Amino acid sequence: MLKVAVLIWSVLAVAFAGILVMVVLNVPTPAQEDMRAIPIAAAIGAVLAIPASIFVAKRILALTAKPGNGPQGS
């Protein structure tokens, strides 16, 4: 499951980070605060993508598991 979760995380981290950076850029603040907030928003997005990718990986493995087989390993 870890391999699938890492692949999904690589996509979700970019998406979540991009969304949060767009939020930072659209909130009216002085330019200097934006320069500090952009890397923080990107890091928060990457961290938030971890549980989301684990959830998605579990769902994918559950939906693609063959009937009669036990739980999928990593």
C-alpha atoms as an extended CHARMM CRD file, in Angstrom:
* protein
*
        74  EXT
         1         1  MET       CA              0.0000000000        0.0000000000        0.0000000000  PROA      1               0.0000000000
         2         2  LEU       CA              2.8860000000        2.3770000000        0.6980000000  PROA      2               0.0000000000
         3         3  LYS       CA              3.9960000000        2.4100000000       -2.9340000000  PROA      3               0.0000000000
         4         4  VAL       CA              0.5130000000        3.3250000000       -4.1340000000  PROA      4               0.0000000000
         5         5  ALA       CA              0.1320000000        5.9610000000       -1.4100000000  PROA      5               0.0000000000
         6         6  VAL       CA              3.4470000000        7.5990000000       -2.3580000000  PROA      6               0.0000000000
         7         7  LEU       CA              2.4420000000        7.7830000000       -6.0190000000  PROA      7               0.0000000000
         8         8  ILE       CA             -0.9000000000        9.3150000000       -5.1270000000  PROA      8               0.0000000000
         9         9  TRP       CA              0.7560000000       11.6960000000       -2.6730000000  PROA      9               0.0000000000
        10        10  SER       CA              3.0150000000       13.0330000000       -5.4210000000  PROA      10              0.0000000000
        11        11  VAL       CA             -0.0610000000       14.1540000000       -7.3390000000  PROA      11              0.0000000000
        12        12  LEU       CA             -2.1790000000       15.3060000000       -4.3940000000  PROA      12              0.0000000000
        13        13  ALA       CA              0.6690000000       17.2540000000       -2.7650000000  PROA      13              0.0000000000
        14        14  VAL       CA              1.0870000000       19.3820000000       -5.8770000000  PROA      14              0.0000000000
        15        15  ALA       CA             -2.6670000000       19.9300000000       -6.1520000000  PROA      15              0.0000000000
        16        16  PHE       CA             -3.1760000000       20.8170000000       -2.4710000000  PROA      16              0.0000000000
        17        17  ALA       CA             -0.1050000000       23.0590000000       -2.4010000000  PROA      17              0.0000000000
        18        18  GLY       CA             -1.2660000000       24.8390000000       -5.5430000000  PROA      18              0.0000000000
        19        19  ILE       CA             -4.7310000000       25.4060000000       -4.1200000000  PROA      19              0.0000000000
        20        20  LEU       CA             -3.3600000000       26.8800000000       -0.9080000000  PROA      20              0.0000000000
        21        21  VAL       CA             -0.8740000000       29.0900000000       -2.7720000000  PROA      21              0.0000000000
        22        22  MET       CA             -3.7400000000       30.4090000000       -4.9100000000  PROA      22              0.0000000000
        23        23  VAL       CA             -5.6720000000       31.1880000000       -1.7340000000  PROA      23              0.0000000000
        24        24  VAL       CA             -2.6860000000       33.1080000000       -0.3630000000  PROA      24              0.0000000000
        25        25  LEU       CA             -2.3430000000       35.0540000000       -3.5860000000  PROA      25              0.0000000000
        26        26  ASN       CA             -6.0430000000       35.9190000000       -3.7050000000  PROA      26              0.0000000000
        27        27  VAL       CA             -6.2970000000       37.1860000000       -0.1280000000  PROA      27              0.0000000000
        28        28  PRO       CA             -5.4730000000       40.8840000000       -0.0740000000  PROA      28              0.0000000000
        29        29  THR       CA             -2.3310000000       41.3560000000        2.0470000000  PROA      29              0.0000000000
        30        30  PRO       CA              0.8800000000       43.3610000000        1.7140000000  PROA      30              0.0000000000
        31        31  ALA       CA              3.3720000000       41.8350000000       -0.7310000000  PROA      31              0.0000000000
        32        32  GLN       CA              5.9840000000       41.0690000000        1.9270000000  PROA      32              0.0000000000
        33        33  GLU       CA              3.5270000000       38.8590000000        3.8220000000  PROA      33              0.0000000000
        34        34  ASP       CA              2.7370000000       36.9490000000        0.6240000000  PROA      34              0.0000000000
        35        35  MET       CA              6.3990000000       36.1470000000        0.1290000000  PROA      35              0.0000000000
        36        36  ARG       CA              6.5190000000       34.5170000000        3.5560000000  PROA      36              0.0000000000
        37        37  ALA       CA              3.1150000000       32.8570000000        3.2910000000  PROA      37              0.0000000000
        38        38  ILE       CA              3.5980000000       31.1320000000       -0.0730000000  PROA      38              0.0000000000
        39        39  PRO       CA              6.1760000000       28.5230000000        1.0670000000  PROA      39              0.0000000000
        40        40  ILE       CA              4.2330000000       27.9610000000        4.2870000000  PROA      40              0.0000000000
        41        41  ALA       CA              1.0180000000       27.3700000000        2.3300000000  PROA      41              0.0000000000
        42        42  ALA       CA              2.8020000000       24.9740000000       -0.0270000000  PROA      42              0.0000000000
        43        43  ALA       CA              4.2400000000       23.0040000000        2.8940000000  PROA      43              0.0000000000
        44        44  ILE       CA              0.8480000000       22.8120000000        4.5940000000  PROA      44              0.0000000000
        45        45  GLY       CA             -0.6750000000       21.5430000000        1.3540000000  PROA      45              0.0000000000
        46        46  ALA       CA              1.9640000000       18.8210000000        1.0510000000  PROA      46              0.0000000000
        47        47  VAL       CA              1.3560000000       17.7190000000        4.6390000000  PROA      47              0.0000000000
        48        48  LEU       CA             -2.4270000000       17.7100000000        4.2020000000  PROA      48              0.0000000000
        49        49  ALA       CA             -2.0100000000       15.4710000000        1.1740000000  PROA      49              0.0000000000
        50        50  ILE       CA             -0.5110000000       12.6660000000        3.3040000000  PROA      50              0.0000000000
        51        51  PRO       CA             -3.7270000000       11.4530000000        4.9800000000  PROA      51              0.0000000000
        52        52  ALA       CA             -5.6820000000       12.0740000000        1.7760000000  PROA      52              0.0000000000
        53        53  SER       CA             -3.2920000000        9.9020000000       -0.2360000000  PROA      53              0.0000000000
        54        54  ILE       CA             -3.4320000000        7.1210000000        2.3470000000  PROA      54              0.0000000000
        55        55  PHE       CA             -7.2440000000        7.1990000000        2.2130000000  PROA      55              0.0000000000
        56        56  VAL       CA             -7.2780000000        7.1120000000       -1.5950000000  PROA      56              0.0000000000
        57        57  ALA       CA             -4.6920000000        4.2960000000       -1.7100000000  PROA      57              0.0000000000
        58        58  LYS       CA             -6.7540000000        2.1930000000        0.7030000000  PROA      58              0.0000000000
        59        59  ARG       CA             -9.8840000000        2.7500000000       -1.3940000000  PROA      59              0.0000000000
        60        60  ILE       CA             -8.0840000000        1.8330000000       -4.6100000000  PROA      60              0.0000000000
        61        61  LEU       CA             -6.6460000000       -1.3290000000       -3.1170000000  PROA      61              0.0000000000
        62        62  ALA       CA            -10.0190000000       -2.2750000000       -1.6310000000  PROA      62              0.0000000000
        63        63  LEU       CA            -11.7890000000       -1.7900000000       -4.9490000000  PROA      63              0.0000000000
        64        64  THR       CA             -9.1840000000       -3.6950000000       -6.9560000000  PROA      64              0.0000000000
        65        65  ALA       CA             -8.6590000000       -6.5840000000       -4.5140000000  PROA      65              0.0000000000
        66        66  LYS       CA             -9.6680000000       -9.9940000000       -5.7900000000  PROA      66              0.0000000000
        67        67  PRO       CA            -12.4920000000      -11.6270000000       -3.8420000000  PROA      67              0.0000000000
        68        68  GLY       CA            -11.2740000000      -14.2800000000       -1.4380000000  PROA      68              0.0000000000
        69        69  ASN       CA             -7.8330000000      -12.7860000000       -0.9400000000  PROA      69              0.0000000000
        70        70  GLY       CA             -6.7830000000      -11.4280000000        2.4310000000  PROA      70              0.0000000000
        71        71  PRO       CA             -5.7570000000       -7.8340000000        3.0790000000  PROA      71              0.0000000000
        72        72  GLN       CA             -3.2780000000       -6.4040000000        0.6210000000  PROA      72              0.0000000000
        73        73  GLY       CA              0.3230000000       -6.0120000000        1.7790000000  PROA      73              0.0000000000
        74        74  SER       CA              2.7050000000       -3.2440000000        0.8190000000  PROA      74              0.0000000000
